[in-house]
Amino acid sequence: MPFDPRLIDDLARRLAGSVPESVMALRRDLEQNFKGVLQSQLAQLDLVTREEFDVQATVLRRTREKLAALEARLAELEKHG
């Protein structure tokens, strides 16, 4: 799943910003390293986008509704059969 590069950039920038003043000269390098590590680790996760999740949630909701209707119909048929 691709992540929004702005989110990764922001997180890398915030991590680099938390570095002590004594190593601020390395801040840009650290920011790039943080960014690379974040991208690499996030790419290894088996995640879906919010859009994909919402689509699957909708499919599941419809499936549950159909199942409930079929169960009610079966119960009615069994009652009369």
Buried (B, 14 or more C-beta within 10 A) or exposed (E): EEBEEEEBBEBBBEBBEEBEEEEEEEBEEBBEBBBEEBBEEBEEEEEEEEEEEEEEEEEEEEEEEEEEEEEEEEEEEEEEE
